[in-house]
C-alpha cells in the first residue's frame, strides 16, 4: 500500500497483483489472430507449441509476426515457452531455423527464399499468416483422423470466441468515426 498522492496527500492508493493461480493480464488483442487464421489452424498451432514443435510463422507484415507469436505464447498458460523464440528473425539469425531445438520463429515473406523453404527439416511447421495456410513436410496440413474427436470441440470453442470478439468490435463501430 502506498500512502498519499499529489492531489490528496492523505488518500491511500492500493496496489494489487493478480493471484498466483489467476491468469495474467494480457493487453494484446486476439482479433488479428482470428482474422488471419481459421480455428483449425489456431488449434494446430497450439498443438505444435504444446508438443514443443518447430514453428515458422511467415507474413509480409512484421508487426503481425510479433503479435501472433506473443498471442500463441500466452495461450498455452499455465505453461511457458522456454525454447528458441525469435518473433521477427533477422537475416543474420536465420540459421536458427535449422536447429534441432524446438522454436517459434517469425520471418517476413520477402526475407525467406524458396531455397530456404526447401531446406527446412521435415519436422518444421510453416504457417503463412497472410494466406491462412499451414505446411508440414512440404504438404498442406489437415486434421489427423485419430484426433478429430479432440479437434472438433476445440475448434467449436474457438469459433465461439471468434464470434464474441467480432460482435464486441462491431458494437464499438458506432463510437469511432
SVG drawing of the C-alpha trace seen along z (x, -y; Angstrom):
<svg xmlns="http://www.w3.org/2000/svg" viewBox="-23 -18 47 60">
<polyline fill="none" stroke="black" stroke-width="0.4" points="0.0,0.0 1.3,-3.4 0.1,-6.5 -0.6,-9.9 -0.9,-11.4 -0.1,-14.8 -3.8,-15.9 -4.6,-14.4 -1.6,-13.5 -3.9,-11.8 -5.6,-9.4 -4.3,-5.8 -3.5,-4.1 -3.9,-0.3 -1.7,1.7 -2.7,5.3 -1.2,8.0 -3.2,11.0 -3.4,14.1 -0.7,16.7 -3.3,19.1 -5.0,16.4 -4.4,15.8 -2.1,12.9 -3.4,9.8 -3.0,9.7 -3.1,6.4 -3.0,7.9 -6.0,8.1 -6.9,11.6 -8.6,10.0 -5.6,10.3 -5.3,14.0 -8.9,14.7 -8.6,12.5 -5.5,14.4 -6.2,18.0 -9.0,20.5 -10.0,22.3 -8.4,25.5 -5.1,23.7 -5.2,22.0 -5.7,25.3 -2.9,26.8 -0.5,24.1 -1.5,24.6 -0.9,28.3 2.5,27.8 3.5,25.4 2.3,27.7 4.3,30.7 7.3,28.3 7.4,28.5 9.3,26.3 7.1,23.4 7.9,20.9 5.5,18.1 5.6,16.3 3.9,12.9 4.5,9.8 3.8,7.7 6.5,7.8 4.2,6.4 1.8,9.3 4.5,11.8 5.4,10.4 1.7,10.0 0.7,13.6 3.8,15.1 3.1,13.3 -0.5,14.4 0.5,18.0 2.9,17.9 0.1,16.5 -2.5,19.1 -0.5,22.0 -0.8,20.8 -0.1,22.1 2.8,23.5 5.6,21.3 7.5,21.4 11.2,21.8 12.6,22.7 14.0,20.7 11.8,17.6 12.5,15.0 9.2,13.4 10.9,11.4 14.1,13.2 16.7,11.0 18.7,12.5 21.9,12.9 20.0,15.2 18.1,17.3 20.4,20.3 18.2,20.9 15.6,22.4 17.9,25.3 18.4,26.0 17.4,29.3 15.7,27.4 12.0,26.5 11.4,23.0 8.9,20.3 10.4,18.0 8.8,15.4 10.2,14.4 8.9,11.9 7.8,13.4 10.4,11.4 13.2,12.5 12.8,16.2 13.7,17.7 12.3,20.8 15.7,22.4 15.3,21.8 11.9,23.3 13.1,26.5 16.0,26.9 13.7,26.9 13.6,30.1 10.5,32.4 9.5,31.6 9.1,27.8 5.6,26.5 5.3,23.4 2.3,21.2 1.7,18.4 -0.4,15.8 -1.3,13.9 -2.8,17.0 -4.2,18.9 -2.1,21.9 -0.1,24.5 2.5,26.7 4.2,29.7 6.7,31.9 6.0,29.9 2.3,30.7 -0.8,28.8 -1.7,29.7 -5.0,31.4 -6.6,32.6 -5.2,36.1 -8.2,38.5 -7.3,40.0 -7.5,36.5 -10.8,35.5 -12.8,36.1 -10.5,33.7 -10.2,31.1 -13.9,30.6 -14.8,29.3 -11.7,27.1 -12.5,25.6 -16.1,25.0 -14.9,23.1 -12.5,21.0 -15.4,20.2 -17.5,19.1 -14.6,16.9 -14.2,15.5 -17.9,14.6 -17.6,12.9 -14.6,10.9 -16.3,9.9 -19.6,8.9 -17.8,6.9 -15.8,4.9 -18.8,4.4 -20.7,3.0 -17.9,0.4 -18.1,-0.8 -20.6,-3.4 -18.2,-5.1 -15.4,-5.6 -15.5,-7.6"/>
</svg>
